[in-house]
């Protein structure tokens, strides 16, 4: 595994286009970069954790009472999404991005 990571790192260092692409997607080490990661990855999961039951009830009520079938379908999907609970994938991805930003030398 360590050798694979080293190969990827060598490839990034040797390919200027790939290095530029990685730098473009990397969040900046500023207040706005860190705040963006927190707002996009952690706050929605915190809201889901705290108000999950209320959100499920709200989505269920609208999925029953909405007149349009396409909007009812959207509320059903929202209900399923809130029933599944907190997304550990989002939390892990947010932590990895924060770690990546904090480890940067710039």
N, C-alpha and C positions, 0 to 999 in steps of 0.2 A: 504494500500500500504506500509506503514511504517513497519507494522508487517511482510509482505512478505520479505522485504529487510532485516529485522532483522533475520528472519528464514534462509535466504540464507547466511547471514554473520555467523550465528551460525554453519551452516552446513560446511562452508568453514573452520572455526576455529577448528571444531571437526574432520574433515576428512583430514588426512595428505596427502593422494594421491591427493585429489582435491586442497588442498592448494599448493602443489608442481606444479600441472598443471597450476593453475592460475599464479603462479610466473614465470613459463616458458614462458607464452604468453605475459606477461606484458613487454612493452618496458622499457628499462633501462633509468634511469635519468642521461644520459650523453649527450654530444653534439651530438654524432652519433644517439642516440635514438630519440632525438627531431628533428634532421635534417632529419632522416628517415621518421618520421611522416609527416613533412612539405613537403618533396619531393614527397612522395607517395600519400598524400591525397590532398594537397592544390595547388601545382604547376600545375598539370594537369588541374585542374578546372580553374585556372587563365589563362592558355594558351587557354583553350576552350572559356572562357569569352572574351578574347582580340581578338583572331583570329578565331572566330567561322565561319564567312562568308567565309574566305579564305580556311579553312579546309573543309567546305562543298563543295565548288567549286572544290577543289583538288580531293576529294573523288569521286565526281560526274564525273569529267573528266576521271578519271581512271576507273570508273565503266562502262563507255561507250567505251573507247578505248582499254581496256585490251583484249588480245586474248583468254585467258583461262577462261572458264565459272566459275570455282571454285574461281579464283582470283577476277572476276567481282562480285561474290556474297559477297566476303569479303569486297570489296570496297563499295558495297551497304549498308552492315551492318554498316561500318564506317560512311557512310553518314547519316544514320538514327541516329546513336549514337551522332554525332556532331549536328544534327538538334534538338535533344532533349535539348541541352543546358547544363548548369551547373548541376552537380549532387549534389543536396542538401544532399543526403544520405552520400556521401563521405565527405562533409564538416562537417556535424554533427558528423560522426564517428571519423574524425580527431580531432575535438574539444574535444570529449569525451576522446579519447586516450591521448591528451595533458593534459587534466584536471586530468586524472588518474595518469599520470607520475608526474605532478607537486605536487599532493597531497601526493605522497608516502613519507615515512619518511626516506628512504635510500638515 
